[in-house]
Amino acid sequence: MRSLKHQILLLMLGSLVVLASSLIFVLGWHFKHGAVDAAIVKAKTDLATCMDIIEFSTPGPWHVKDGMLFKGEIQISHRSELVDHLAELTGDTVTLFLGDTRVATTVRSVNGERAVGTKVSDIVAQTVLKDGQVYLGEANVVGQLYQTAYEPIRDNNGDIIGIFYVGISRSYTQAFIVNSLIRVASFGLGLTVIVVLLTWFFIQKVVIRPIHEITLGTRDVATGHLTEKVAVSGPKEIGELAVAFNQMVERLGDIADEMSKVSMKKDSQVEKITLVTNQTEEPEIILDEIHKQNFYIDQQGLPKGLNQLTLKQIVSFLSETKDPVSAENVAEGVNLTRVTVRRYLDFLEQYGALTTDLKYGTVGRPVKLYHPELNLSIKDIEKIH
């Protein structure tokens, strides 16, 4: 069965995974539309920029001569220098059409050759050539989808004789989406780590640690040690649990005192009867009873509040560790409170099974460290009566 700490951790991680997945899906959808809009804006801007460059570098009107597209005195058809230069400046694909046919282009066909002689899509031809409008949006360019901008080319008479095109491939939009998601994911991951650490610290301090202290106190009671009251602060429910535990410890202490008083009364009555009967008994019998009582006391020679089973448990832990340890280390190792463990460690120190020294830190009180002797073992502890 998983501990409460692990269950809370799994719940936190599961919630964060679901939240992150939902966030990435929503942001991916948002960035996709944002990338498309950004590509259209870029295509529109590049279209205007390239037209200005053509007008500046190649003066003169557009016209058709001998079935070829000209700009001023320069033939454009079947010459790639101009479109290659514009493509290098913008990073777009660039094409010049005579009518609806490509006569100079950077677009490649399936076999890798320039797609000269291929036709523009019907929807673009309708919008640009017939309606005389600029086309902005997604279009099929030689079998591939691009975010495009098409503008009609007019001669001196204002007649449409061709089309100028720039297009942005999907790789641009995909790179935009990926880069945006990476930036958001990096920021989100850092923020998530901070939130997890703060939340875990809060849960550890407010929930896990108080419950752990109460659990150790309960184990002390279960092993026959009336522990001190636990000083636990936390939420209402944790506080109520600590109050109930302290009330139980206080009540058990009262019961133990009452039983001790009753036992003392009985011992007093037995002692009176013994004084009367001893007058008639033989001296040897009386001495035997005294020796028996002394032997019983020797068998119960551990200090009040300590028992052999817990002592063996602590000694076993110390024997396995063989390193200087604090009372807190031992308490965590045997799942008992520090108060209870310290009583056993002090007893072992008086017995000679442990030596101690103080470790001074930069801040706070010095820590008392216990050093197990080399010959410390369970057999030695079994000799303690």
N, C-alpha and C positions, 0 to 999 in steps of 0.2 A: 504494500500500500504506500503510495506516495505521501510525503509529508506535506503539511499545509504550505510550507515555504515553496516547495517545488510546484504545487498546484497553483499558487498565486503567480509564480514565475511563468508557468505554461500559459495561464490565462492572459497575462500581460503580453507575452510574445505572440499568442494567437490573435489577440485583438489588434496588435500592431501590424501583423501580417495582413489581416483583412482590411484594416484601414489603409495601409500602404498600397495594396492591390487596387482598392477602389479609387484611391487618389491618382495612381498612375493611369488607370483607365480613363478617368475624367480629364486629367491633364493631357493625355495622349490625344483624346478626341478634340480638346480645345486647341492644342498645338497644331493638330492636323489642319484645322480650318484657319488658324493663324498663319501657318506656313503657306497655304494656298493664297491667302490674301496678300501676304508679303511677296510671293512670287509674281502675282499679277501686278502689284505696284512696281516691282523691279522691272518687269517686262515693259510696262507702259513708260517708265522713266528711261530705260535703255533704248526704246524705240525712238523717243524724241531726241535723245542724245546722239544716236547713230545718224539720224536724218540730218541733224545740224552738222555733224562731221562730214557727211557726204556733200552737203551744200558748200561747206567751206573748202574742202579738199578737191572737189570736182565741180567747178562752177559751170553754169549753163542749164538749159531746160532739159527735161526728160523728153525723149522722142524715140520713135521706131524708124529704123532705116534698114532696108533690105532684110526684113524679118528679124532684126537684131535690136536689142534694147541699148540705147545710148543715153549718156548723161553729158550734155554739152558735146564735145568732140570725142569723148572717150567711150569706147565700146564696153558695155557691162556684161553682155551675154558671153558665157563660156570663159569668163575670166574670174579667177578666184582670189586675186590679190586683195581686192576691196573687202569682200566678206570675211576673209581670213583675218584681216587687220581688225575689223570691227568685233569679230568673235573673240580675238585675243584681248581686246580692251574690256569687254563686258563679261566674258565667260559664258555667253549665250550661244545658241545656234542662230545663224543669220542666213537669210535667203532673199534673193531678188527674183520676182516673177515677171515674165512677159505674158500678160493675160493671166491665165490660170496655170501656167507651166513654169517650172523652175528653170532658170537660165544661169544662175550662179548661187551656190549654196555650200554651207559647211555640214549640212545634214548628210549622213551616210545611210546607204541602203543596207540590206541584210548581208550582202557580199562584201561590204566595207568600202565600196566606191561611192563617190559623190552622187547624190540622188538628182542629177541634172536630167530634165525631161519628164520628171514625175509631176503629177497634178496636185493642186490644193484640194482640200476636202470640200464637199458640196456645201456644207453650212457656212464655211468661210467664204466661198465663192459668192454665195447668195448675199451675205452681209456686206462684203467689201466691194466686189466687182459690180453687183447689180444695185445694191442700196447705197453704195458710196460711203459706208460708215466704217469706223474703226472697230475691229473685233478684239475683245479681251476675254480670255478664259481658256479652259482646257480644250485642246484640239488634237486630232489624230494626225501626226506628222510621220509619214512613211511607216505606218504600222505601230508607232509608239505615241504615248500620250505625253503632251507637254503643256505647261502653262504658257500661253502665247499672247502675242500682240501683233495684229496685222493692220497695215495702213495702206489705203489706195495710193497709187502713183499716177499723177495727172500730167498731161502735156501742157503746152502753152494755151491750148483751147479749152482746158479744163476737163478734157475727156480722160476717163480712167483707162490707162494702158497697161497697168501692172499692179503688183503688190510688193510692199516691203514688209519683211517678217523678222521678228526675234522671238526665240523660244527658250524656256527654262525647263530642263528635264526634271523628272521626278527625283533624281538623285539629290538635287538641290533641296527640294522640300523635305525629303527623308533625312538629309543631313541636318536641316534646320530642326526637325522634330527630335532627332536623336540627341543633338547637342543641348537642346532645351530641356529634354528629360534628364540628361546626365547632370546638368546644373541643378535642376530641382531635386533630383534624387540625392545628390551630394549634400545639398542643404538640408533636405528632409532627414537623411541618415544621421547627420550631425545633431540635428534637433532631437531626433528620436533617441539617440544614445544619451543625451543630456536628460531627457524626460524619464527614460528608464532608470538611470542612475539615481535621480532625485526621488522617483516613486519607490524604488527598491530601498533606498536609505530610509525613507519615511515609514514604509511597511515594516522594515526590520526593526526600527527603533520603537514604533508605536504599537505594533501587533506581535511580531515574532518574539522579540526579546522579553517582553513582559510575560507572555505565555510560557516561554522557556524557564523563566525564574519561578513561576508558579508550579510548573511541572517538576522542577528539581526539588522544590519544597515539599511537594506531595510525595515524591519518592523517599525523601527523608522520613516523613511520617510513616510511609509504608514499611520501611526497613527498621522501624522501632526507634527513630530519633525524633524527639519533639523539637522541631526547628524553630528558629526565631521567626517573627512575622516578616512577610515579604514587603519591601517598600517598592511598590509598583505604581506608576502613573501612566495614564493613557486614556483612550476613549471611554465613554460611559460604561460600555459592556465589560471592558477589561478591568476598569476600576471596581465595578460591582463584583467581578470574579475574585479580585484580590481581597476585597473586604470580606467576602464569604470565606475565603481560605483562612484569613487571619482570625476570623471568628471561630472557625473550626479548631485552629491551633490553640487558641485561648481556652476553648471549651475542653479540649483534650488535656491541657495542662491542669485545669480545675479538677477533672476526673482523676488524673494521676495523683494530685495532692490529696483528694478525698480518700483514694485507695491507700495512700501512704499512711494517713492518719488512722484508718481502720486497722492496717497491718501493725502499726505501733501499739495500738490498744491490745491487739491479740497477743503480741510479743510480751507486753507487760503482764497480761494475765498468765501466760505460760510461764514467765519468769517467777511469778508469785507461787504458782503451783510447784515449780521445780524446787524452790527454796524449802517448801514444806516437805516434799518427798525426799529431798536430799538428806534430810536429817536421819532418815532410816536406811538410806542406800549405802552401799559400801563405797569407800573413797576411790577404789580402782574404777568402778563404774562411772563415777562423776568425771574422772580424768579422761576416760574413753570418750565420753560425750563432748568434752571440751576439745579433744584432739579432732573429733569428727567435724565439729563446727569450724575449727581453724582450717581444716582441709577443704571444707566447702567454701570458705572465704577465699582460700588460695586459688581454687578453681575459677572463682568469679573475680579474679584480681584485676581485670580491666577497670579503668575509671568509670564512674557512673555515666551512663549515656552512650558508652561505646560497646560494640559487640564484635565478636570474633569474625563473623562472616564479612562484614563491611571492612574490617581491618585487613583481612586476606585479600579482598578485592583491591584495596588501595596499594598494598604491598606488591601484588601481582603487576599492577600498572607501573609502579616505580621500578620493579625488576626488569620489565621489558624496555622501559625508557632509558635508564642508566645515564640520564643527562640531568643537569640541574633544572628543576622545574619550580614554578610558583604554585601557590594554592589554587589559583584560577585554572592553570593548566591541568592539574589533577582533577579538579571539579568537573571540567569538561570531559576528561577521559573516562571518569567513572559515573557520570550523570548524577552528581549530588551537588548540593549547594556548597559554596565556598566556606560558609560558617561551619558546617558539619565536617568537611574535609580538613579544615584547619585544626580542629580538635584532635583528629587522628594523627596529623602530621606533627603537632606539638607533642603528643604522647610518644611517637616514634623517636622524636628528637631527644626527649628525656630518657627514653629507653636506651639511646645510643645507636639506634639504627640509621639515623640521619644526622648530617651536619648542615649548618646553614650559614649563609652570608647575605649581605645586602648589595643589591645592584642599583646604582644611582644613575638616573637618566638626566636629560637636560631640563625637564620640567616635571612637576609632581613629586609625590612621595617616593622614597626608595622602595624597591620590590624585594621581598624576602624570598630567596631561592633555597630550595632543599636539595641536598646532595645525598643520594643513596650510598650507603657503605657497600663495599664490594661483596661482603658476605651476607647481604640482606636477601632472605628467601622466605618462602612460605613455611618451610620447616622451622625456621627460627621463630616465626610468629606463633606457630603451634606450641612452642615451649613457654609462651607468655601465659602465666596463670595468675 
